[in-house]
Amino acid sequence: MNILVFNAGSASLKFEIIRADSQNPDLKQLHKVTSGSIEHIGADTVLSQLENKEVIDKQQITASDYSNATQQALKWLDKQEINTKFDVVGHRIVHGANRFNAPVLIDDKVIEDIKALEELAPLHNANAVDVIQATRNLLGKEVPMVAVFDTVFHSDIPDFAYLYGIPYELSERYQIRRYGFHGISHQYMTTRYAQITNTPVEEVDIITLHLESGCSATAVKAGKSIDTSMGFTPLEGLMMGKRSGDIDPALVNYLASKEGVKVSEIEELFNHKSGLLGVSGMSHDTRVLMKHFDTDKRVRLAMEVFCYRILKYIGAYLAAMGGAKAIVFGGGIGENTVYVRNYICSRLKWCGLVLDSERNQQVIDCEGQISTDDSELHAYAIPVEEGLQIAQEAVLTIL
């Protein structure tokens, strides 16, 4: 089968062509044919060809919106001399709320339901709808399309873990709960860990860490998410590249009053000017920050706060789960930043995790164990391939 995957972000569009055996859509059997991304949609737009997540070629294009970007992506794919007759198209959708607890075949009603959730994910769901509609127009409605939701993997979280301590009636009235995000990533890490370690998925007890510009931790017990750090929105939880993560909610009104600005501006501050960027005063990118780690005190402090927050969540999840078999690092930071993995793992000796320093240095941008063989709690790095997970879900949905 030939699968096209679209992943619409807040200012970018990733796309991939994946091949699969229609009778065996296992992650190990999927083959990535080509992939690309369109960045800065709306101004100074760049289309990049990717290989193993690295840019190997890029060109300036014009794409005023996500519909244009979708058209440009398909036009570029047509020029690559590869099969662009697709059996199914998979679309990543950030927010499915309570309406979707599994991937679904897209029809007009599904599109309307995704639109109705734009209030909960205004930077993502609306863009994904534009991509869906553009794809339908360009490829025709006869090509099946599947919506794969970031929130689905977390749909099994028990009520005592997803409820907030607010009046129950408000939670019910406005569907306020912990939804969690990065579910496609956490599911991929769970599945690959099971395959790497020859463990049945239903016996997988791990803590997965999706660490990049957006960050989240998930407690996975018996192969299912039982708790996750992001909540009603992606702002809650770990400190991130530009997001603050957990804060005292009273800070919102306090800062709005002190700064003489609207509450919405403080929310903007917490979402786009905080995190690693806000604390360091330099960058949200750990690749930049680590170059100044030894010479800039605020950079060092930012990295320490970042790692400490992750460590606290791991400790909480170990308690909630009654122990785990492994910590899994994924996402750009988790896959590449030796300091972050060393900081966290070296402080988990108390529960049996012994970091292998040589492995930690060597396992960069590849799958591998970074703990010693005799550790009671293991640590792995697993590069996340959301496109493969989306492709698998899309195929399983139409079979």
N, C-alpha and C positions, 0 to 999 in steps of 0.2 A: 504494500500500500504506500501511496505517496501522500504525506501529510504536511500541510502548511500550518505553521504556528505563528500567531501574532500575540505580542505582549506589550500592551499599551501602558506607558508610564505617565507621569505628570507632565513631562516635556520631551518624551522620547517614544520611539516605537521600535521594538526589537522584532525580528522575523527570522524564521528558520524553515528549512525543508528537511523533514525527517522521513526515512524509509523504514518500513516495518513489515514483518511477515504477518499477514492478516490473520493467520491462525495462531500466532504466538506473539502477541504484542508485549513481550517481556522487556523490561528496561535494558537488559543485557543484549537483546536482539535488535534494539533500535540503532539506526545509523544516521548520523547527522551528515547531510549532503552539503549544505551550505548555510551560512547565517550572516546576518547583518543588523545594523541599527541605524536609525535616523534620529539625530540629536538636534536639540534647539529648534524644534518645530515652531514656525512662525517668524523666525529671524535668524539669519546666518546659519541656515540649516545645512547639516553635513550628513551624508550617507557613507557609512563605513562597512567594509567587508571584514568579517571576523574569522579567525581561525584559532581554535582553543582559547576563545575569549579575548585574543589579542587582535588589534587592528592591523591588517596587512595591506589595506588600500582604502583611500577615502576620497570623496569628491564633494564639491559644493553643489547643492541643489536648491530648488525653490519648492517650499512646501508651506503654504500659509496656514494649514490646519491638518487634522488627522486624516481627513478624507483624501487630501492631496498627498499626504505622506504614504498612505496605503497604495494609492495609484503609482507613486514613484517606486515603492518597494516591488510591486508586481512587474512594473516596466523593467526594473533592474534585473529581476530574476529571469525574465524572458530573454535577456541578452546573455545569460550565463551558459547557454547551450546545455541546459539540463531540463528534465521533464517537469513541466509546469501544469500538467493535467493532474489535478488533485482529487483524491478519493474523499478527503475530509479536511476541514479547517478547524483548528483548535484555537480558541480565544481565551486568554487569561482575563478574568474579571476579579477585581480586588474585593468587592463587597457583595456577598449574597445574603447577608443578614439571616433572618429566620425563614426566608422564602425558599432558599435552596439548600438542601443537605446532601446533594450529589451533583456531578456534572450533568448537564441537560442538553438535548438537541435543541438548537435555536429555532424558534418560530416567532411570529409577530408578538404573541403574548409574552414570551420570554424577554424579548427586547423591551417591551413596555414595563415589565417587572424590574428589569435592570435599571431602566430610566428612573423608576419610582424610588430607587435607592441612592440616587445621585446625591441627595442631601447628606448621606452618611459617608460618601467618598467622592466629593465633588471634583477632585483633581484627577480621578482615575476612571470611575464608572462612565462618565459622560464621554471621555475620550475613547473608551472601549466600544461604546455604542456607535460612535462615528466610524470606527474601524470596521465593525460588524456590517453596518449598512453599506459602506463603501465596497467591502468585499462581496457582499451579495449583488450589488450593482455590476461589479466588474467580472465576477466569475459566474453569476447566474444563481438563482435560487435552487437549482437542481443539485448543486454541490452541497452536501450536508455540512453543517457547522455546529460545533459543540462549545458551550460555555463551561469553562473550568474555573471554579471559584477558589480564591485564596482562603476563604473562611470555612470551607467544607471540612477540612482535616480537623478543625477544632470544634465541630458540631457535636462531638460526643462529650465535651467537657461537662461535668455534673453541675447541677444548679447551685450547690454550695460554693463552687469555685467560680462560676460566672456571674453571680449576683453581686451587685454593689450594696453597701450599707445605707441605702436611701429608702424612703417609703416605697413599699412593695407596689403600691398602686401606680406610682410614677414609672417604675420599671416596666410594668405591664402596659401602661398606656402608650409609652413612647419607645417600646422595644429596647430599653436601655439594659445592656448586659455586656459582659466581656465576649467579644466576637473573635478576637485574635486575627492575625494576618500572617503573611509569609507561609501560609499553610502548604502550598505546593512545594516550597523549598524544604520544609520540615518533613513532609511526606516522602520526598525524594531521599533525604538523608536517612530516614527510617528504613526505607526499602533497600537502599544500597548497603546499609550496615548489616541488615539481615542477610543479604546475598554474600557480602564479603566474609562474614563470620559463620556462614552456614547455619544461621539461626532462624527457625520458623518465625514469621512476622508476629504471630500472636504471642511469642515469648520474648519479644524485644522490649527491654526496660532501659531506656537511655534518656539523656538530656541533650537535645539538639540546639545548637547555637547558630543562628543566621546572623552573621556579622558583616555588614557593609555600610553604605550610607544610612540605610534603615536597619535597625537591629532588633532581634527578638530571641527569646529563649522559650523552649517548649519542653514540658515534662511528658515523655512518652512511656506509657505503661501498657504492657500486653499489646504493643503495636499501635496504640491509639493515644491521641493527645488528651491528657486529663487536666492540663493547665498550661497557660501561655502568658507571656509578659505583656504583649500588646492587648488593649482592651476594647472599649467602645469605639475608639479611634486608634490610629497608629502612633499617637503621641505618648501613650502610657508605656511604662516599662523601662528598659535599658536606656542609658544615655546613648545617643546616636551621633551621626555626623553633624547634623544641624538641629536635631530635635532634643529637647531637654530630657525626655523621659519622665520618670516619676518626680512630682513636685508636691509641695503643700498647696492644695487648691486655694487657700486664702491669699496666696501670692498674686493671683490674678487681679483681684480688686485692689490689693495693696499697691501693686506696681502701677496699675491704671491711675490710681489716685495720686501717687507720688510723681509720676511722669506727666500727668495731665493729658492722658490719651484714652481712647476707647478700649473696652475690653477686647474687641476684635483685634486691635493692634498688639495687645499683649499675647494673644493666642498666636498671632503671626510671628511674634518674637520667639515664642517657645517652639514653634514649628520650623522656622527657617534661619534663625540667628543664634541659636543656642548650641548645646551639645559640644562636641569637640571644637567646632568653630568658635563658639562663644567663650568657652573657657580658655582656649589657647590664644585667641585673638589673631590667629594666623591662617588656619585652614581646617576644613572638615575631613581632609584626605590624610589617612595615616601614613601613606607613602611620603607625603611632604613632611608631616610632623616628625617622623622617625629620623629624618635627616638633621633635625634641630633638637633632638631629644636630649643630648648631652650638654647643650649650650643654652637652652632657653627654659627657665624655670616654669613658665606657664604652660609650655608644651608638655613638659614632664608631668606637671600636675594634671593636665587634661587627660593624658594617657593613663595615669594612675586612677583617676576618678572613673574613667571608662571601664577599666579592667575590674576595679573594685565592685562596681555595680553588677557586673556579670557574675563575679564570685558570689555575691550575696544571693542572687537568684538561684544559682546552682545549689547553694546550701539550703535554701528554702525548699527547692524541689526534691533534693535528696531526703529531706524530712517528710515532705508530703507523699513521696513515693515509697518510703520505707527502704531506700537504697536504690541503686541503679548499677547497670553493668558497664556503662561507658558514657563518656562525654564526647559529643561529636561536633567538631568545628567545621562550619561551612560559610559561604559568602566570601567576598574578596579579602576581608580582613582575616577571617578565620582560616582561609586557605593559604595566606601569604605572610602574615605578620608574626614572626617568631617570638617577639617580645610579649605579645598578648597571650599566646599559648603558654609561654614559660611562666608569666606572672600568675595565671590562673591555676595551671597544673601544679606548680611548685607549692601552692598554698592548699592543696588538697591531699597532702601526704597523710593527714589525720584519718582519711577514709580509705586509704590504700592505693592512691594513685601515685605511681612513681614515673616521672617523666624521663624518657630516654633523650638526653640532650642532642646526641648525634642524629637520631631520627627526626627530632624536631627541626633541626637545621636542614635536613635533606628533603623532608616531605613538604615541598612547596609546589603549589599548582598541580597536585596529584593526590590520588587516594593513598592512604597509608596509616598504619598505627604509629603513634608517637609516644606511647607509654612502653615500659619494659614488659617483657613477656610474663613475668611473675606478678604484675600488678593485680590487686584485687579489684580496683576500679580502673578501667582502661580509657584511653583517649585516642581518638581518630580524627584525621582531617579528611573530609569528603567534599571535593568540589561540586557545587550544586549545578545541576543541569535542569532548570525548570522546563525548558523546551521539550526535553525527553519525557518528563512527567506529564506535561500537557498533552503531548502526542499520544502517549499510552492511554490516558483517560479518554481522549477523543475516539481512539479506535475501539476501546472497550464499550463505549457508549453506543456506537452504531452497529456493532457486531450482533 
